[in-house]
Amino acid sequence: MFAACLELSPKRLQLCSRENANRVAGRLFDERPGRLSIVRTGDPLQPFRVCTTPAADDHVEVEMTF
């Protein structure tokens, strides 16, 4: 998996960034206020995920609540 991470395009690296996850979460929160979390997945193709209900074993990086 690590080798795949080295071959990612600059656009993919931008889309996979924590900053992009923050932007997505902010937009979703503006549209539908409520609980949102940014979780770390460990997957190099999707290292962060925005979700409304993180699983108990998810690594929550940021949590937004209304």
PyRosetta script that sets phi, psi and omega in degrees:
from pyrosetta import init, pose_from_sequence

init()
pose = pose_from_sequence("MFAACLELSPKRLQLCSRENANRVAGRLFDERPGRLSIVRTGDPLQPFRVCTTPAADDHVEVEMTF")
pose.set_psi(1, -36.6)
pose.set_omega(1, -178.1)
pose.set_phi(2, -62.8)
pose.set_psi(2, -36.6)
pose.set_omega(2, 178.8)
pose.set_phi(3, -62.9)
pose.set_psi(3, -36.8)
pose.set_omega(3, 177.9)
pose.set_phi(4, -64.0)
pose.set_psi(4, -34.5)
pose.set_omega(4, -179.9)
pose.set_phi(5, -64.7)
pose.set_psi(5, -34.8)
pose.set_omega(5, -179.3)
pose.set_phi(6, -70.1)
pose.set_psi(6, -22.6)
pose.set_omega(6, -175.9)
pose.set_phi(7, -98.2)
pose.set_psi(7, 9.1)
pose.set_omega(7, -178.0)
pose.set_phi(8, -72.0)
pose.set_psi(8, 143.8)
pose.set_omega(8, 178.8)
pose.set_phi(9, -72.2)
pose.set_psi(9, 160.4)
pose.set_omega(9, 177.6)
pose.set_phi(10, -58.5)
pose.set_psi(10, -36.4)
pose.set_omega(10, 178.8)
pose.set_phi(11, -65.7)
pose.set_psi(11, -42.0)
pose.set_omega(11, 178.3)
pose.set_phi(12, -63.2)
pose.set_psi(12, -41.5)
pose.set_omega(12, 178.0)
pose.set_phi(13, -61.1)
pose.set_psi(13, -38.2)
pose.set_omega(13, 177.7)
pose.set_phi(14, -67.0)
pose.set_psi(14, -44.1)
pose.set_omega(14, -179.7)
pose.set_phi(15, -66.8)
pose.set_psi(15, -29.3)
pose.set_omega(15, -178.3)
pose.set_phi(16, -85.9)
pose.set_psi(16, -0.7)
pose.set_omega(16, -172.3)
pose.set_phi(17, -76.1)
pose.set_psi(17, 157.7)
pose.set_omega(17, 175.5)
pose.set_phi(18, -64.4)
pose.set_psi(18, -35.6)
pose.set_omega(18, 179.0)
pose.set_phi(19, -61.9)
pose.set_psi(19, -40.4)
pose.set_omega(19, 178.7)
pose.set_phi(20, -67.2)
pose.set_psi(20, -39.5)
pose.set_omega(20, 176.3)
pose.set_phi(21, -61.1)
pose.set_psi(21, -38.6)
pose.set_omega(21, 176.9)
pose.set_phi(22, -63.6)
pose.set_psi(22, -42.0)
pose.set_omega(22, 178.6)
pose.set_phi(23, -63.0)
pose.set_psi(23, -45.3)
pose.set_omega(23, 179.8)
pose.set_phi(24, -62.1)
pose.set_psi(24, -46.2)
pose.set_omega(24, 179.7)
pose.set_phi(25, -61.8)
pose.set_psi(25, -40.4)
pose.set_omega(25, 178.5)
pose.set_phi(26, -62.9)
pose.set_psi(26, -42.1)
pose.set_omega(26, 178.7)
pose.set_phi(27, -66.1)
pose.set_psi(27, -43.5)
pose.set_omega(27, 178.0)
pose.set_phi(28, -64.0)
pose.set_psi(28, -39.7)
pose.set_omega(28, 179.7)
pose.set_phi(29, -65.3)
pose.set_psi(29, -37.3)
pose.set_omega(29, 177.3)
pose.set_phi(30, -65.4)
pose.set_psi(30, -36.5)
pose.set_omega(30, -179.6)
pose.set_phi(31, -76.7)
pose.set_psi(31, -38.8)
pose.set_omega(31, -175.7)
pose.set_phi(32, -143.1)
pose.set_psi(32, 85.6)
pose.set_omega(32, -179.9)
pose.set_phi(33, -59.0)
pose.set_psi(33, 141.1)
pose.set_omega(33, -179.0)
pose.set_phi(34, 162.9)
pose.set_psi(34, -164.9)
pose.set_omega(34, -179.1)
pose.set_phi(35, -81.1)
pose.set_psi(35, 124.7)
pose.set_omega(35, 174.2)
pose.set_phi(36, -132.2)
pose.set_psi(36, 144.0)
pose.set_omega(36, 178.1)
pose.set_phi(37, -131.1)
pose.set_psi(37, 146.0)
pose.set_omega(37, 169.7)
pose.set_phi(38, -105.8)
pose.set_psi(38, 120.3)
pose.set_omega(38, -177.5)
pose.set_phi(39, -116.3)
pose.set_psi(39, 148.8)
pose.set_omega(39, 176.1)
pose.set_phi(40, -89.1)
pose.set_psi(40, 128.6)
pose.set_omega(40, -174.5)
pose.set_phi(41, -98.7)
pose.set_psi(41, -27.2)
pose.set_omega(41, -175.0)
pose.set_phi(42, 85.8)
pose.set_psi(42, -1.6)
pose.set_omega(42, 179.2)
pose.set_phi(43, -95.5)
pose.set_psi(43, 122.1)
pose.set_omega(43, -177.6)
pose.set_phi(44, -63.8)
pose.set_psi(44, -24.2)
pose.set_omega(44, 178.1)
pose.set_phi(45, -83.0)
pose.set_psi(45, -20.1)
pose.set_omega(45, 174.7)
pose.set_phi(46, -146.4)
pose.set_psi(46, 74.1)
pose.set_omega(46, -174.7)
pose.set_phi(47, -69.5)
pose.set_psi(47, -22.7)
pose.set_omega(47, 178.2)
pose.set_phi(48, -129.7)
pose.set_psi(48, 146.1)
pose.set_omega(48, -179.9)
pose.set_phi(49, -137.9)
pose.set_psi(49, 139.4)
pose.set_omega(49, 176.0)
pose.set_phi(50, -97.9)
pose.set_psi(50, 129.0)
pose.set_omega(50, -178.8)
pose.set_phi(51, -144.6)
pose.set_psi(51, 160.2)
pose.set_omega(51, 179.2)
pose.set_phi(52, -91.3)
pose.set_psi(52, -27.5)
pose.set_omega(52, 179.8)
pose.set_phi(53, -136.8)
pose.set_psi(53, 91.2)
pose.set_omega(53, 179.6)
pose.set_phi(54, -67.6)
pose.set_psi(54, 148.1)
pose.set_omega(54, 175.7)
pose.set_phi(55, -71.6)
pose.set_psi(55, 161.8)
pose.set_omega(55, -177.7)
pose.set_phi(56, -60.9)
pose.set_psi(56, -30.1)
pose.set_omega(56, -177.8)
pose.set_phi(57, -95.9)
pose.set_psi(57, 3.2)
pose.set_omega(57, 177.1)
pose.set_phi(58, -70.2)
pose.set_psi(58, 147.7)
pose.set_omega(58, 177.1)
pose.set_phi(59, -94.3)
pose.set_psi(59, 96.0)
pose.set_omega(59, -176.8)
pose.set_phi(60, -75.0)
pose.set_psi(60, 124.7)
pose.set_omega(60, 178.0)
pose.set_phi(61, -93.5)
pose.set_psi(61, -43.6)
pose.set_omega(61, -177.7)
pose.set_phi(62, -140.9)
pose.set_psi(62, 143.4)
pose.set_omega(62, 174.6)
pose.set_phi(63, -130.9)
pose.set_psi(63, 130.1)
pose.set_omega(63, 179.4)
pose.set_phi(64, -114.5)
pose.set_psi(64, 129.5)
pose.set_omega(64, 178.2)
pose.set_phi(65, -132.4)
pose.set_psi(65, 158.4)
pose.set_omega(65, -179.3)
pose.set_phi(66, -107.8)
pose.dump_pdb("model.pdb")
